[in-house]
Amino acid sequence: MPQTDIGTELRQAAPEPLLPVEKKLIGFSLGTGLVLLLALALLNYLLPATF
């Protein structure tokens, strides 16, 4: 059996659309990341690190 190049196989594969649950997970992850980033910025503003 000859070896096939994985890159060639991936380029030839048909694109698959995201499932609705995948879209929700992406949105939830981005939302959580932004909220946590804002909370960290607020915490840093209120309690700055002093050395």
PDB file of N, CA, C and O in Angstrom:
ATOM      1  N   MET A   1       0.847  -1.182   0.000  1.00  0.00           N
ATOM      2  CA  MET A   1       0.000   0.000   0.000  1.00  0.00           C
ATOM      3  C   MET A   1       0.889   1.240   0.000  1.00  0.00           C
ATOM      4  O   MET A   1       1.707   1.400   0.905  1.00  0.00           O
ATOM      5  N   PRO A   2       0.750   2.124  -0.992  1.00  0.00           N
ATOM      6  CA  PRO A   2       1.602   3.328  -1.031  1.00  0.00           C
ATOM      7  C   PRO A   2       1.164   4.334   0.025  1.00  0.00           C
ATOM      8  O   PRO A   2      -0.012   4.442   0.373  1.00  0.00           O
ATOM      9  N   GLN A   3       2.164   5.069   0.523  1.00  0.00           N
ATOM     10  CA  GLN A   3       1.856   6.091   1.528  1.00  0.00           C
ATOM     11  C   GLN A   3       1.258   7.315   0.841  1.00  0.00           C
ATOM     12  O   GLN A   3       1.687   7.714  -0.241  1.00  0.00           O
ATOM     13  N   THR A   4       0.263   7.897   1.494  1.00  0.00           N
ATOM     14  CA  THR A   4      -0.350   9.110   0.956  1.00  0.00           C
ATOM     15  C   THR A   4       0.055  10.290   1.831  1.00  0.00           C
ATOM     16  O   THR A   4       0.274  10.151   3.034  1.00  0.00           O
ATOM     17  N   ASP A   5       0.145  11.435   1.205  1.00  0.00           N
ATOM     18  CA  ASP A   5       0.505  12.659   1.908  1.00  0.00           C
ATOM     19  C   ASP A   5      -0.739  13.213   2.598  1.00  0.00           C
ATOM     20  O   ASP A   5      -1.765  13.422   1.950  1.00  0.00           O
ATOM     21  N   ILE A   6      -0.657  13.449   3.894  1.00  0.00           N
ATOM     22  CA  ILE A   6      -1.815  13.926   4.647  1.00  0.00           C
ATOM     23  C   ILE A   6      -2.255  15.307   4.158  1.00  0.00           C
ATOM     24  O   ILE A   6      -3.448  15.610   4.165  1.00  0.00           O
ATOM     25  N   GLY A   7      -1.318  16.136   3.739  1.00  0.00           N
ATOM     26  CA  GLY A   7      -1.665  17.456   3.228  1.00  0.00           C
ATOM     27  C   GLY A   7      -2.507  17.369   1.974  1.00  0.00           C
ATOM     28  O   GLY A   7      -3.465  18.125   1.809  1.00  0.00           O
ATOM     29  N   THR A   8      -2.155  16.450   1.088  1.00  0.00           N
ATOM     30  CA  THR A   8      -2.927  16.257  -0.133  1.00  0.00           C
ATOM     31  C   THR A   8      -4.331  15.772   0.188  1.00  0.00           C
ATOM     32  O   THR A   8      -5.307  16.244  -0.394  1.00  0.00           O
ATOM     33  N   GLU A   9      -4.428  14.843   1.101  1.00  0.00           N
ATOM     34  CA  GLU A   9      -5.738  14.323   1.493  1.00  0.00           C
ATOM     35  C   GLU A   9      -6.608  15.419   2.101  1.00  0.00           C
ATOM     36  O   GLU A   9      -7.802  15.489   1.811  1.00  0.00           O
ATOM     37  N   LEU A  10      -6.028  16.273   2.937  1.00  0.00           N
ATOM     38  CA  LEU A  10      -6.804  17.340   3.557  1.00  0.00           C
ATOM     39  C   LEU A  10      -7.250  18.388   2.546  1.00  0.00           C
ATOM     40  O   LEU A  10      -8.345  18.935   2.668  1.00  0.00           O
ATOM     41  N   ARG A  11      -6.417  18.674   1.552  1.00  0.00           N
ATOM     42  CA  ARG A  11      -6.798  19.647   0.521  1.00  0.00           C
ATOM     43  C   ARG A  11      -7.916  19.107  -0.360  1.00  0.00           C
ATOM     44  O   ARG A  11      -8.733  19.879  -0.863  1.00  0.00           O
ATOM     45  N   GLN A  12      -7.963  17.800  -0.552  1.00  0.00           N
ATOM     46  CA  GLN A  12      -8.978  17.196  -1.402  1.00  0.00           C
ATOM     47  C   GLN A  12     -10.289  16.951  -0.657  1.00  0.00           C
ATOM     48  O   GLN A  12     -11.316  16.725  -1.296  1.00  0.00           O
ATOM     49  N   ALA A  13     -10.281  16.989   0.659  1.00  0.00           N
ATOM     50  CA  ALA A  13     -11.489  16.728   1.433  1.00  0.00           C
ATOM     51  C   ALA A  13     -12.470  17.890   1.281  1.00  0.00           C
ATOM     52  O   ALA A  13     -12.071  19.051   1.194  1.00  0.00           O
ATOM     53  N   ALA A  14     -13.740  17.560   1.251  1.00  0.00           N
ATOM     54  CA  ALA A  14     -14.776  18.587   1.141  1.00  0.00           C
ATOM     55  C   ALA A  14     -14.919  19.311   2.480  1.00  0.00           C
ATOM     56  O   ALA A  14     -14.882  18.675   3.533  1.00  0.00           O
ATOM     57  N   PRO A  15     -15.081  20.629   2.447  1.00  0.00           N
ATOM     58  CA  PRO A  15     -15.257  21.368   3.709  1.00  0.00           C
ATOM     59  C   PRO A  15     -16.592  21.010   4.353  1.00  0.00           C
ATOM     60  O   PRO A  15     -17.596  20.822   3.666  1.00  0.00           O
ATOM     61  N   GLU A  16     -16.590  20.917   5.671  1.00  0.00           N
ATOM     62  CA  GLU A  16     -17.802  20.594   6.409  1.00  0.00           C
ATOM     63  C   GLU A  16     -18.224  21.812   7.211  1.00  0.00           C
ATOM     64  O   GLU A  16     -17.391  22.439   7.867  1.00  0.00           O
ATOM     65  N   PRO A  17     -19.516  22.161   7.169  1.00  0.00           N
ATOM     66  CA  PRO A  17     -19.976  23.312   7.952  1.00  0.00           C
ATOM     67  C   PRO A  17     -19.961  22.990   9.451  1.00  0.00           C
ATOM     68  O   PRO A  17     -20.031  21.831   9.860  1.00  0.00           O
ATOM     69  N   LEU A  18     -19.868  24.048  10.248  1.00  0.00           N
ATOM     70  CA  LEU A  18     -19.900  23.868  11.696  1.00  0.00           C
ATOM     71  C   LEU A  18     -21.301  23.478  12.134  1.00  0.00           C
ATOM     72  O   LEU A  18     -22.293  23.973  11.597  1.00  0.00           O
ATOM     73  N   LEU A  19     -21.373  22.594  13.104  1.00  0.00           N
ATOM     74  CA  LEU A  19     -22.651  22.216  13.686  1.00  0.00           C
ATOM     75  C   LEU A  19     -23.128  23.328  14.608  1.00  0.00           C
ATOM     76  O   LEU A  19     -22.313  24.101  15.110  1.00  0.00           O
ATOM     77  N   PRO A  20     -24.438  23.424  14.840  1.00  0.00           N
ATOM     78  CA  PRO A  20     -24.944  24.464  15.744  1.00  0.00           C
ATOM     79  C   PRO A  20     -24.317  24.396  17.136  1.00  0.00           C
ATOM     80  O   PRO A  20     -24.034  25.436  17.731  1.00  0.00           O
ATOM     81  N   VAL A  21     -24.097  23.205  17.657  1.00  0.00           N
ATOM     82  CA  VAL A  21     -23.500  23.097  18.988  1.00  0.00           C
ATOM     83  C   VAL A  21     -22.051  23.591  18.971  1.00  0.00           C
ATOM     84  O   VAL A  21     -21.575  24.139  19.965  1.00  0.00           O
ATOM     85  N   GLU A  22     -21.358  23.405  17.868  1.00  0.00           N
ATOM     86  CA  GLU A  22     -19.989  23.911  17.754  1.00  0.00           C
ATOM     87  C   GLU A  22     -19.979  25.442  17.733  1.00  0.00           C
ATOM     88  O   GLU A  22     -19.110  26.074  18.333  1.00  0.00           O
ATOM     89  N   LYS A  23     -20.954  26.025  17.037  1.00  0.00           N
ATOM     90  CA  LYS A  23     -21.052  27.483  16.999  1.00  0.00           C
ATOM     91  C   LYS A  23     -21.333  28.033  18.395  1.00  0.00           C
ATOM     92  O   LYS A  23     -20.769  29.055  18.785  1.00  0.00           O
ATOM     93  N   LYS A  24     -22.204  27.357  19.150  1.00  0.00           N
ATOM     94  CA  LYS A  24     -22.511  27.796  20.510  1.00  0.00           C
ATOM     95  C   LYS A  24     -21.287  27.694  21.407  1.00  0.00           C
ATOM     96  O   LYS A  24     -21.043  28.580  22.226  1.00  0.00           O
ATOM     97  N   LEU A  25     -20.517  26.624  21.259  1.00  0.00           N
ATOM     98  CA  LEU A  25     -19.310  26.459  22.066  1.00  0.00           C
ATOM     99  C   LEU A  25     -18.275  27.534  21.745  1.00  0.00           C
ATOM    100  O   LEU A  25     -17.610  28.043  22.647  1.00  0.00           O
ATOM    101  N   ILE A  26     -18.137  27.877  20.482  1.00  0.00           N
ATOM    102  CA  ILE A  26     -17.198  28.924  20.084  1.00  0.00           C
ATOM    103  C   ILE A  26     -17.633  30.261  20.684  1.00  0.00           C
ATOM    104  O   ILE A  26     -16.815  30.997  21.235  1.00  0.00           O
ATOM    105  N   GLY A  27     -18.920  30.564  20.571  1.00  0.00           N
ATOM    106  CA  GLY A  27     -19.433  31.812  21.135  1.00  0.00           C
ATOM    107  C   GLY A  27     -19.279  31.870  22.642  1.00  0.00           C
ATOM    108  O   GLY A  27     -18.901  32.902  23.196  1.00  0.00           O
ATOM    109  N   PHE A  28     -19.573  30.755  23.306  1.00  0.00           N
ATOM    110  CA  PHE A  28     -19.436  30.704  24.759  1.00  0.00           C
ATOM    111  C   PHE A  28     -17.979  30.902  25.169  1.00  0.00           C
ATOM    112  O   PHE A  28     -17.694  31.626  26.123  1.00  0.00           O
ATOM    113  N   SER A  29     -17.070  30.269  24.462  1.00  0.00           N
ATOM    114  CA  SER A  29     -15.644  30.396  24.790  1.00  0.00           C
ATOM    115  C   SER A  29     -15.144  31.828  24.578  1.00  0.00           C
ATOM    116  O   SER A  29     -14.415  32.364  25.413  1.00  0.00           O
ATOM    117  N   LEU A  30     -15.535  32.437  23.471  1.00  0.00           N
ATOM    118  CA  LEU A  30     -15.115  33.813  23.220  1.00  0.00           C
ATOM    119  C   LEU A  30     -15.730  34.769  24.242  1.00  0.00           C
ATOM    120  O   LEU A  30     -15.057  35.674  24.735  1.00  0.00           O
ATOM    121  N   GLY A  31     -16.999  34.565  24.555  1.00  0.00           N
ATOM    122  CA  GLY A  31     -17.656  35.413  25.549  1.00  0.00           C
ATOM    123  C   GLY A  31     -17.019  35.284  26.914  1.00  0.00           C
ATOM    124  O   GLY A  31     -16.778  36.286  27.587  1.00  0.00           O
ATOM    125  N   THR A  32     -16.741  34.055  27.331  1.00  0.00           N
ATOM    126  CA  THR A  32     -16.104  33.821  28.623  1.00  0.00           C
ATOM    127  C   THR A  32     -14.715  34.468  28.663  1.00  0.00           C
ATOM    128  O   THR A  32     -14.342  35.084  29.661  1.00  0.00           O
ATOM    129  N   GLY A  33     -13.964  34.327  27.586  1.00  0.00           N
ATOM    130  CA  GLY A  33     -12.634  34.922  27.530  1.00  0.00           C
ATOM    131  C   GLY A  33     -12.676  36.438  27.635  1.00  0.00           C
ATOM    132  O   GLY A  33     -11.861  37.037  28.337  1.00  0.00           O
ATOM    133  N   LEU A  34     -13.627  37.064  26.936  1.00  0.00           N
ATOM    134  CA  LEU A  34     -13.735  38.524  26.996  1.00  0.00           C
ATOM    135  C   LEU A  34     -14.167  38.998  28.378  1.00  0.00           C
ATOM    136  O   LEU A  34     -13.637  39.988  28.883  1.00  0.00           O
ATOM    137  N   VAL A  35     -15.113  38.310  28.993  1.00  0.00           N
ATOM    138  CA  VAL A  35     -15.561  38.690  30.338  1.00  0.00           C
ATOM    139  C   VAL A  35     -14.417  38.562  31.333  1.00  0.00           C
ATOM    140  O   VAL A  35     -14.215  39.449  32.162  1.00  0.00           O
ATOM    141  N   LEU A  36     -13.668  37.470  31.260  1.00  0.00           N
ATOM    142  CA  LEU A  36     -12.552  37.282  32.184  1.00  0.00           C
ATOM    143  C   LEU A  36     -11.448  38.306  31.943  1.00  0.00           C
ATOM    144  O   LEU A  36     -10.813  38.768  32.891  1.00  0.00           O
ATOM    145  N   LEU A  37     -11.219  38.660  30.690  1.00  0.00           N
ATOM    146  CA  LEU A  37     -10.221  39.681  30.379  1.00  0.00           C
ATOM    147  C   LEU A  37     -10.631  41.038  30.955  1.00  0.00           C
ATOM    148  O   LEU A  37      -9.805  41.756  31.518  1.00  0.00           O
ATOM    149  N   LEU A  38     -11.910  41.381  30.810  1.00  0.00           N
ATOM    150  CA  LEU A  38     -12.395  42.634  31.383  1.00  0.00           C
ATOM    151  C   LEU A  38     -12.329  42.612  32.906  1.00  0.00           C
ATOM    152  O   LEU A  38     -11.994  43.624  33.523  1.00  0.00           O
ATOM    153  N   ALA A  39     -12.643  41.473  33.519  1.00  0.00           N
ATOM    154  CA  ALA A  39     -12.559  41.368  34.982  1.00  0.00           C
ATOM    155  C   ALA A  39     -11.109  41.529  35.443  1.00  0.00           C
ATOM    156  O   ALA A  39     -10.851  42.176  36.458  1.00  0.00           O
ATOM    157  N   LEU A  40     -10.180  40.954  34.717  1.00  0.00           N
ATOM    158  CA  LEU A  40      -8.772  41.095  35.071  1.00  0.00           C
ATOM    159  C   LEU A  40      -8.306  42.537  34.926  1.00  0.00           C
ATOM    160  O   LEU A  40      -7.555  43.036  35.764  1.00  0.00           O
ATOM    161  N   ALA A  41      -8.745  43.207  33.871  1.00  0.00           N
ATOM    162  CA  ALA A  41      -8.367  44.604  33.672  1.00  0.00           C
ATOM    163  C   ALA A  41      -8.943  45.475  34.788  1.00  0.00           C
ATOM    164  O   ALA A  41      -8.264  46.368  35.294  1.00  0.00           O
ATOM    165  N   LEU A  42     -10.193  45.215  35.170  1.00  0.00           N
ATOM    166  CA  LEU A  42     -10.810  45.977  36.260  1.00  0.00           C
ATOM    167  C   LEU A  42     -10.096  45.711  37.580  1.00  0.00           C
ATOM    168  O   LEU A  42      -9.844  46.639  38.349  1.00  0.00           O
ATOM    169  N   LEU A  43      -9.773  44.464  37.842  1.00  0.00           N
ATOM    170  CA  LEU A  43      -9.057  44.117  39.068  1.00  0.00           C
ATOM    171  C   LEU A  43      -7.683  44.779  39.100  1.00  0.00           C
ATOM    172  O   LEU A  43      -7.246  45.258  40.146  1.00  0.00           O
ATOM    173  N   ASN A  44      -7.009  44.805  37.965  1.00  0.00           N
ATOM    174  CA  ASN A  44      -5.704  45.442  37.888  1.00  0.00           C
ATOM    175  C   ASN A  44      -5.819  46.955  38.100  1.00  0.00           C
ATOM    176  O   ASN A  44      -4.933  47.575  38.687  1.00  0.00           O
ATOM    177  N   TYR A  45      -6.909  47.535  37.622  1.00  0.00           N
ATOM    178  CA  TYR A  45      -7.122  48.970  37.800  1.00  0.00           C
ATOM    179  C   TYR A  45      -7.402  49.293  39.271  1.00  0.00           C
ATOM    180  O   TYR A  45      -6.873  50.267  39.806  1.00  0.00           O
ATOM    181  N   LEU A  46      -8.230  48.480  39.917  1.00  0.00           N
ATOM    182  CA  LEU A  46      -8.601  48.743  41.297  1.00  0.00           C
ATOM    183  C   LEU A  46      -7.505  48.376  42.287  1.00  0.00           C
ATOM    184  O   LEU A  46      -7.323  49.067  43.290  1.00  0.00           O
ATOM    185  N   LEU A  47      -6.779  47.309  42.024  1.00  0.00           N
ATOM    186  CA  LEU A  47      -5.709  46.834  42.907  1.00  0.00           C
ATOM    187  C   LEU A  47      -4.430  46.644  42.102  1.00  0.00           C
ATOM    188  O   LEU A  47      -4.057  45.511  41.796  1.00  0.00           O
ATOM    189  N   PRO A  48      -3.756  47.733  41.758  1.00  0.00           N
ATOM    190  CA  PRO A  48      -2.540  47.592  40.930  1.00  0.00           C
ATOM    191  C   PRO A  48      -1.434  46.878  41.702  1.00  0.00           C
ATOM    192  O   PRO A  48      -1.313  47.012  42.919  1.00  0.00           O
ATOM    193  N   ALA A  49      -0.651  46.133  40.975  1.00  0.00           N
ATOM    194  CA  ALA A  49       0.471  45.420  41.580  1.00  0.00           C
ATOM    195  C   ALA A  49       1.598  46.433  41.840  1.00  0.00           C
ATOM    196  O   ALA A  49       2.047  47.128  40.929  1.00  0.00           O
ATOM    197  N   THR A  50       2.033  46.499  43.079  1.00  0.00           N
ATOM    198  CA  THR A  50       3.134  47.413  43.432  1.00  0.00           C
ATOM    199  C   THR A  50       4.268  46.600  44.021  1.00  0.00           C
ATOM    200  O   THR A  50       4.068  45.764  44.902  1.00  0.00           O
ATOM    201  N   PHE A  51       5.435  46.854  43.528  1.00  0.00           N
ATOM    202  CA  PHE A  51       6.628  46.124  43.995  1.00  0.00           C
ATOM    203  C   PHE A  51       7.590  47.055  44.661  1.00  0.00           C
ATOM    204  O   PHE A  51       8.649  46.625  45.118  1.00  0.00           O
TER     205      PHE A  51
END
